[in-house]
Amino acid sequence: MRRLLPSLVCLVLAVAACGGGGDGGGGGAQEPIKVGLIVSLTGNYTPLGSEDKKAVELAVKQVNDQGGLLGRTVELVTRDDKTAPDQGIVAYNQIKGEIDALIGPVFSNSALAVEPLAQRDKMPYLSLAPAQEQVEPIKSYIFVTPALSSMYAERYLQYIQAEGIKTIAVAWDSKSAYSVSGHESMVALAPKYGVRIAVDEAYETTTSDFSPLFTHVRGSDAEALVFWGSGAPGVTAAKQYASAGLKTPLFLTASQASKLWLEPMGAAAEGMTVQSAIGVVGEHLPDGKQKQVIEQMAKPYEQAHGYPPPQFAQDGYSACLLLFEAIRKANSTDKARVQKALESMDLVTPNGRFRYTATDHSGLSPEYISVNTVKGGEFVPTDWAKEQLAKTVGAG
C-alpha cells in the first residue's frame, strides 16, 4: 500500500493540474465557454433583435473557426425577451446558472430590467441598448456597446450647429427608455450649441397618426424636426411625413439605420437625414484599421444575408469582440477577472474605438457617430460627417 501512495499522489496532482488551473488547458479546457444572448426575437423589436442575433452568431463562428478562446469553443445560449421587460427577466433567470457572460437585450426597457440582476450576480454584461441610465451611475459589471442616447443627441446638435440651424422641433416616444433618454439629453445640451427647441412633443410607441405633430411643426419656426423613436414608429412617422408635404427637414436617429427602415420607406426616404454607427457607412471611410475591422464583419455578413449589416448588427458584433478580447486578456472566464479586463479595454470595433475605464462603461464618444443622408436607397455620410469621421479615424 505504501508503494502505491506516491503513485496516487502523482495522479491526483496531475488531475488537479489539468482541471484546477481554470481555463488554460487540460480536461477542464474542453468545456465550452458559454455566452448568453437575450434579444427580441418576437414582439415589436423583432427586426432589431434578429439582426443582433445574426451578427453575434457570425462573431462566434469566426472565433471558433480560429480555434476558439483559451483552447475552448464558444457556445451561444440564446433566449427571446419578446420585447417585454418581464420576459427579459425570465430569460435571464433561465440561463444565468450556465453562462460565463451576457450580451443583450436590444430593447432598452428590457436591458434596464435585466441590469440589476446581472449586477447582483456579478455577471459580465454587455448591453445592446443605448439608454443612459445603464451606466449613470456606474455599475461595476454593466457595460454598454451602442453609443449612448446622449451621444446621439450631442452629435446631432454638433451637425445642427454646423448647418447654421438655430431652432428645432423634437418628437420622442414617452414609452421608450432610449427615446426618453435621448430627448432629455437633447433638451439639456441644446443651449450649449445655441439651439432653441420650438416644439417639444411626446408620443407613444402605439401612435399611428402623427399629423398633429406635423401640424404643430408647420405652425412653428422650427428649421428641422428631430424624431426619437425605434421600431415601427420610425417607419410610420417618416411615411406620414413624406405624404404630409412638410418642408421642415426630418432628422432620424440610428434606430432607422437599417434596411428594415429603408425597404418599407422606398423612394420616400430619399434625402432624409439618419444617424448611424460608423460601421454602417464603413465603405465611405478612408483605408485603415477602422475600415478593416468593419469589413471583417460586413463582407461575410452580406454574403450570408444578402444585405449590409444594419445598426443593430454592428452593436452585436462589437459586443462579441469586446467580450472575446476581455476573456483573452483575463486568460480566464472568471467573472471578476473578465470584468477587470473590460475596465481596461482599448479596442477598435465596427462601432468605433472603445476605451472602457473604471469610470466609463460606455467607452465610446460622439465622434464615432455618422450623420447621413439617404441617396439611391443607401446611407451616405454628409460632407460634414465625412470630414469629421476622417479626423476621427486618423486620430484613432
N, C-alpha and C positions, 0 to 999 in steps of 0.2 A: 504494500500500500504506500509506504514511504517513497518508493521509487516512482510511483505514479503521480505524487503530488507536484513535483516540478513540471511535469508534462501538462497537468491540469491547469496549473497557474499560467503557464505559457499560452495555453489555449484560451483561457479567459481573457488574458491581456490582448491577444490577437483579435478576439471578437470585439473587445472594447475599442481597440484601435480602429477597427473597421466601422463600427457603428456609433461610437461615442464622440467623435470629433465634430459632430454637427453635420455639415453639408459637403465637406470637401472630398470624400472618397469612400470606397468600400461599400459594404452591403447597404447602409442607410442611404447612400448616394443614389441608389436605384429608384427610390421613391420619387414620384413626380413632384415638381413644385406646382402647387395649386393656386391659381389666381381666380378670385371671384369676380364675376361681371354681372352687375344688376343694371339693366336698361329697359326702356319701354318697348316691348315687342307687341303690345296691344294697347288700345286706347289712343288718346289724342296725339301723343308724342311718338307713336309707332314709326313714322318716317324718320325721326331723329335717331331713335334707339337702334333701328335696324342698320343704319349706316355706321354707327359706333361699333356694333357687333361685327360687321364685315371687316372693319379696319383692325379691330383687336384680333380677330381670327387670322388676318394676314400677318400681323406682327408676331403672333405666336408661331405660325408656320415658318416664318423666316428665321426666328431664333432657334427653333427645333431643327431646321434644315442645316443650321450652322453648328449643331452639336448640343444645343440646349444651354442651360445655365448651370455652372458648377458641376458639369458632368451629368446633369439631370434634365429630363424633358420637362417642358412647361405644359400644364393641363388647365384648360378653362372650365370653370364651374359657373354656368350661366343661368340666371333667373330673370323673370319678367316682373317689373313692378306695376305693370298695367296702367301706367301714368297716374298712379294714385299713391300718396304718401304712406297710407296704412299698409298697402301691398309691398312697398319698398321695405318696410319694417319686417313684414312676414318673410320676404325673400332673404333678407339679411339673416334673420334668425334661423332659417333653414340651412344656411351654408357656413355660418361663422365658425363652427367647430372643425371644419375640414380645410379651410383656406389659409394661405400664408399672407395674402394681401387682397385688397378690394379695389376695383375700378367701377366707376358709375355712381349714381344714376345721372342721366342727362336732364331729367325734369328737376328744376331747382327745388320745388316743394318736396319731392321725394328725397333729394340729396340732403336737404336740411333735416328731414325726419330720421334718416339713417345716421347722420353725423354723430349725434351724442352716443349712440350705441357703439359705433366704431371707436370713438374716443375712450369710452368706458372699458372696452375690451382690448385697448392698445393695439388696434388693428391698423397697419399702414393703409391709408385710404386716399386714392387719387380720384377726386370728384370730376365728373364731366359736365358739371353745371357751373355757371359763372356768377351765381349770387354772392354778393359781397359778405353777407353775414357768416359765411362758412369759415372765413379766415380773419374776421374782425369781430371779436378779438381772436388771437392765435389759439388754436387747439393743437397740441403737440403732434398728434397722429393724422391730422387732416390737411391735405394739400389739394390745390385746385389746378386743373390743366388748362381750361379755356382762359383767355383774358377776362378779367373781372368786368362786371357791368359798368363800374366807374371808369374803367379804361376805355371802353367803347364810347361812353359819354364824352370823355375828355378828348378822344381822337376826333369825334365829330365836331366838337367845339373848336378844335385847332383848325380843322378844314373850313368850318363856317367862318371863322375869323379871317383865314387866308383868302376866302372868296369875297370878303367885304360885306357879309351878311350881318345885320345888326339886330334883327327881330325874327323870332321863330315861333312856330306852334309845336306843341308836344302832345302826343297821344300815348297812353300807356294802359296796360292790362292790370287792373287792380287785383286780379286773382293769381297773378304770376309773380313769384318772388324775383325772378330775373328782371321782369319789366318794372316792378316797383323799385328795385334797387337802381336800375338804370335811370329811371325818372328822377329819383331823389338826388342822384349824383349830378345829373344834368342841371337841375334847379340850383344845387349848391355851387356848381362850377361856372355857371353862365356868367355871373358878374366878372369873374377873373378874365374872361375873354371878351368882355364888352358886349355881351349878348343879352337881349331882353326877351322874355317869354310872354308873348301876347295872348296865346291861347294855351291853356293847360287843362287837358280833358282826359278823364278816366273812362275806360270801357271795361267790359268783362269778356272772358275767353269765349263765351257763348254768343257774343254780339254778332248779329247777322246784317245789320243795317248801319252803315257808317255815314249816311247822308247828313245827319245832324252835325257831326264833326266837320264835314266839308263845308256846310253852310256857315258854321262859326269861323272857319279859317278864311273863307271867301270874304266874310264881312270884317276881317281884321287887316292889319298892316303887316302880317307875317310874310317873310320872304322865303320861308321854307317850312315844310311840315316834317318833323321827326317822329316816326312811328315805331314805338317799342312794342313788340309782340312776337310770339313764337307759334309755330304750327299753323293751323287753319286761319286765324285772324290775319296773318300776314298776306295770305293769298286773297282772302275776301276783301280786305280793305284796299289792297293795291288794284284789284279788278274794278272795284267801285270807283276808286279814284280816277282810273283811266276813262271810265264811261261818264264821269261827272263833268269832265272838261275843265277841271280845276287847273289853273295856270301856275299855282304855287308849287315849286319842285318838291317831290316826295323823297325823303331820305329814310331808308330802311336799315335795320341793324343786321348783325351777322347771322341771325336765325334764318334769314332768307337767302343766305349764300349757298344755294343748293339747287340742283336740277328739280328737286321736289317743289321749289317755288318757281323756277324758270319755266318748267314744262306747262303747268296749268296757266301761267301768265301769257305764254306765247309772245306774239308781237307787241302786246300791250306793255311788256316790261322794258322795251327799248327806251334808253335814255334815263331810266330811273337810277337812283344812287343807292348802292348797297355796300355796307361794310363787310369785311371778312378777315379771317386769319391770313397771315402771309402765305400759307401753303396753298390756299385756293387759287392764287394768282402766281404760282411759282414759275410758270413758263415766261413770265414777264420780268423776272429778276435777272440781274447780272450773274454770270457764272461765278461759282464759289461754293464754299461748304454748305451754306444755307440751301442753295438750289439743289445740290447733290442729295442732301437728306430728304428734301421734298420729293425728288424724282425716285428715290429709293422706295418710297411709298406709292407715288402717283402712277408710275408706269405699270407695275403689276396689278394695282387696284383697277385701273382702267381696262387692262387686258381681261381681268376676271369678270368685270361687271358691265363693261361697255360704255362707261361714262367716267369723267374725272371725279376724284374723291371730294365730296362736299365738306362744308364747315365741320359737321359733326364727326365725320371720319377722321379729319385732321386731329380732333381732340382725342379720340380713342387711340389712335396710333401713337400720338405724342405721349399719352399716359403710359403706354406699354414701354416705350423707350426709356422713360424716366424710371419706371419701376425696375426694369431689367438691369439698368445701369446701377441702381441702388443696391440690388442683390449682388451684383458683381463686386461693387466697392466694399460692401459689408462682408463679402465672401461667406455669406450665410443667408438663411431665411429667417433667422431670429428676428422677431418683430422690432425689438428695441434697436438692434444694430441696423436694420433697414431704415428705420425712422431717422437715425442719426446720419446715415448716408444720404438720405433725401435732403436733410437740412444743410448739407454741404455740396449740393448738386450744382454743377455748371455744365449744361448740355444743350447742344443745338438739336432741335426737333422740327417737324413741319410747322408747328405753331410759333417757332422762333426760339431764341436762346433763353433757357430757363436758368435763373440764378436764385434757387431757394436758399434761405438762411433761417436761423432760429427765430428771426423777427419778420420774415416774409415768406409766407407759404403759398403765394400766388406765383412768384418767380418771374413773371413777365412784366413788360412795360408797354404803354400805349404805342410805342414806335413799331411794334410788330403787328399792328392792325393796318389793313389797307382800306382805302376809300375808293370804291369802284363805280363805274357806270356800266350799264348793260349795252353791249354792242354786238349785233349779229348773234344774239342768243347766248353770249358769253360774258363773264365778268372781266372787265378790263380796268386796270388801275387808272385813276385820273392822272393828269400830268403832275399835279401836286403830290399825289401818292407815289408815283414813280420816282420823283426826286427825293422824297423823304425815305422811301424804302432803300434806295441806292445808298444813302448815307448810313442807314441802319445796318445793312448787310456788310457794307465796307467796314463799319466800326466793329461789327461782331466777329 
